[in-house]
Amino acid sequence: MNKVGKILDEIGINLSISYQLFDDIRDVEGKFEIIGKPAKLDKDRKTSVYRYGIKNVKNELEERRKKIIQSIRKIQTNSKLEKLINFILTKPS
């Protein structure tokens, strides 16, 4: 695999984990009107928030988001992907 392929793999792994962390946070903090389901629906599933605490999960999400942006910048600076990643990992819907 070439350098760009490895970077894209890294982005994919971090994005998938980040999105799950974000979804776990939304389950705890979200409102039905925004997330489309009752909050705390996943409480019995022992998601990351219930295992590690909301603060730790938010910190992990932010660190992974930064890694994704850094990886994107290795391929192309001023990429529109940065805005898309930030949207995906910060918007409640």
Residue frames relative to the residue before (quaternion, step in Angstrom):
aa qw qx qy qz dx dy dz
M 1.0000 0.0000 0.0000 0.0000 0.00 0.00 0.00
N 0.4146 -0.7192 0.5014 0.2439 3.58 -0.94 0.87
K 0.7448 -0.4289 0.2856 0.4240 3.56 -1.35 0.20
V 0.6695 0.4907 -0.3046 0.4671 3.59 0.87 -0.92
G 0.6287 0.5418 -0.3308 0.4493 3.58 1.00 -0.78
K 0.6560 0.5018 -0.3072 0.4727 3.57 0.98 -0.81
I 0.6400 0.5138 -0.3211 0.4726 3.56 1.00 -0.80
L 0.6581 0.5035 -0.3112 0.4654 3.59 0.95 -0.83
D 0.6091 0.5331 -0.3451 0.4751 3.60 1.07 -0.69
E 0.6492 0.5190 -0.3058 0.4644 3.56 0.96 -0.91
I 0.6405 0.5134 -0.3194 0.4735 3.57 0.97 -0.85
G 0.6681 0.5208 -0.3001 0.4386 3.58 0.88 -0.93
I 0.6554 0.5018 -0.3064 0.4741 3.57 0.94 -0.89
N 0.6991 0.4681 -0.2779 0.4636 3.58 0.79 -0.99
L 0.6496 0.5150 -0.3252 0.4550 3.59 0.99 -0.74
S 0.6699 0.4944 -0.3189 0.4528 3.60 0.87 -0.83
I 0.6572 0.4836 -0.3089 0.4886 3.60 0.96 -0.81
S 0.6485 0.5309 -0.3139 0.4462 3.58 0.95 -0.89
Y 0.6614 0.5043 -0.3222 0.4521 3.55 0.89 -0.85
Q 0.6407 0.5134 -0.3290 0.4665 3.59 1.01 -0.74
L 0.6272 0.5198 -0.3312 0.4762 3.59 1.01 -0.79
F 0.6534 0.5143 -0.3045 0.4646 3.58 0.94 -0.91
D 0.6457 0.5158 -0.3130 0.4680 3.57 0.99 -0.82
D 0.6358 0.5202 -0.3228 0.4700 3.59 1.02 -0.78
I 0.6416 0.5095 -0.3160 0.4784 3.59 1.02 -0.79
R 0.6518 0.5205 -0.3147 0.4529 3.58 0.91 -0.90
D 0.6175 0.5591 -0.3495 0.4288 3.57 1.02 -0.75
V 0.7041 0.4505 -0.2556 0.4858 3.58 1.04 -0.77
E 0.8074 0.3209 -0.1364 0.4759 3.58 0.85 -0.98
G 0.5985 0.6430 -0.3441 0.3316 3.56 1.16 -0.49
K 0.3602 -0.6858 0.5893 0.2295 3.49 -1.35 0.36
F 0.6480 -0.5603 0.3552 0.3741 3.55 -1.05 0.77
E 0.6489 0.5428 -0.3241 0.4235 3.58 0.90 -0.91
I 0.7161 0.4399 -0.2421 0.4848 3.56 1.12 -0.67
I 0.7994 0.3235 -0.1697 0.4769 3.59 0.75 -0.99
G 0.4549 -0.7371 0.4117 0.2833 3.59 1.26 -0.16
K 0.7422 0.2386 -0.2077 0.5908 3.58 1.23 0.33
P 0.6239 -0.5351 0.3876 0.4174 3.59 -1.16 0.38
A 0.4905 -0.6457 0.4959 0.3109 3.58 -1.02 0.78
K 0.8145 0.2550 -0.2255 0.4698 3.53 -1.30 0.56
L 0.2953 0.7724 -0.5035 0.2504 3.56 1.20 0.51
D 0.7279 0.4344 -0.2285 0.4787 3.58 1.11 -0.71
K 0.3015 0.8022 -0.4842 0.1765 3.61 1.24 0.14
D 0.7177 0.4455 -0.2572 0.4693 3.60 0.89 -0.85
R 0.6035 0.5770 -0.3505 0.4243 3.58 1.25 -0.17
K 0.3346 -0.7754 0.4778 0.2417 3.58 1.29 -0.08
T 0.0611 0.8220 -0.5567 0.1035 3.55 0.70 1.13
S 0.7595 -0.3855 0.2660 0.4514 3.56 -1.31 0.07
V 0.6296 0.5464 -0.3377 0.4371 3.59 0.99 -0.80
Y 0.7045 0.4518 -0.2636 0.4796 3.57 0.93 -0.87
R 0.6603 0.5013 -0.3054 0.4684 3.59 1.16 -0.52
Y 0.8389 0.2311 -0.0587 0.4893 3.57 0.83 -1.06
G 0.5337 -0.6220 0.4105 0.3998 3.59 1.22 -0.27
I 0.6038 -0.6161 0.3816 0.3319 3.53 -1.04 0.84
K 0.6439 0.5340 -0.3283 0.4388 3.59 0.94 -0.85
N 0.6747 0.4899 -0.2943 0.4670 3.59 0.90 -0.90
V 0.6546 0.5048 -0.3136 0.4672 3.57 0.99 -0.80
K 0.6389 0.5099 -0.3287 0.4730 3.60 0.99 -0.77
N 0.6421 0.5137 -0.3201 0.4706 3.60 0.99 -0.79
E 0.6554 0.5058 -0.3075 0.4692 3.59 0.94 -0.87
L 0.6309 0.5305 -0.3243 0.4641 3.58 0.98 -0.84
E 0.6745 0.4922 -0.2985 0.4623 3.59 0.88 -0.90
E 0.6469 0.5122 -0.3239 0.4629 3.60 0.95 -0.79
R 0.6720 0.4809 -0.2987 0.4774 3.58 0.92 -0.83
R 0.6128 0.5397 -0.3499 0.4591 3.61 1.03 -0.74
K 0.6503 0.5107 -0.3074 0.4710 3.58 0.98 -0.86
K 0.6425 0.5192 -0.3215 0.4629 3.60 0.99 -0.81
I 0.6292 0.5297 -0.3344 0.4601 3.57 1.00 -0.80
I 0.6660 0.4978 -0.3007 0.4672 3.58 0.87 -0.95
Q 0.6420 0.5154 -0.3230 0.4668 3.60 0.95 -0.83
S 0.6552 0.5113 -0.3092 0.4622 3.57 0.99 -0.82
I 0.6277 0.5271 -0.3330 0.4662 3.57 0.98 -0.83
R 0.6734 0.5105 -0.2938 0.4468 3.57 0.94 -0.91
K 0.5719 0.5704 -0.3850 0.4464 3.61 1.17 -0.38
I 0.6968 0.4435 -0.2556 0.5025 3.55 1.14 -0.63
Q 0.7901 -0.1232 0.1315 0.5859 3.57 0.89 -0.99
T 0.3282 -0.7283 0.5663 0.2030 3.55 -0.91 0.91
N 0.8252 0.2041 -0.1798 0.4951 3.56 -1.23 0.53
S 0.2713 0.7831 -0.5107 0.2287 3.56 1.03 0.80
K 0.5073 -0.6347 0.4936 0.3102 3.55 -1.11 0.71
L 0.5131 0.6525 -0.4093 0.3789 3.57 1.24 -0.30
E 0.5768 0.5897 -0.3801 0.4183 3.58 1.09 -0.62
K 0.6662 0.4901 -0.2991 0.4759 3.58 0.92 -0.88
L 0.6418 0.5263 -0.3180 0.4582 3.56 1.00 -0.82
I 0.6495 0.5052 -0.3134 0.4740 3.60 0.92 -0.89
N 0.6638 0.4997 -0.3074 0.4639 3.59 0.88 -0.88
F 0.6323 0.5246 -0.3244 0.4687 3.57 1.03 -0.75
I 0.6726 0.5141 -0.2911 0.4457 3.58 0.84 -1.01
L 0.7891 0.3628 -0.1659 0.4671 3.56 0.90 -0.94
T 0.7391 0.3808 -0.2488 0.4968 3.60 1.22 0.17
K 0.6557 0.5145 -0.3276 0.4450 3.61 1.08 -0.51
P 0.4895 -0.7291 0.4025 0.2582 3.56 -0.79 0.98
S 0.7017 0.4510 -0.3008 0.4623 3.62 1.08 -0.33
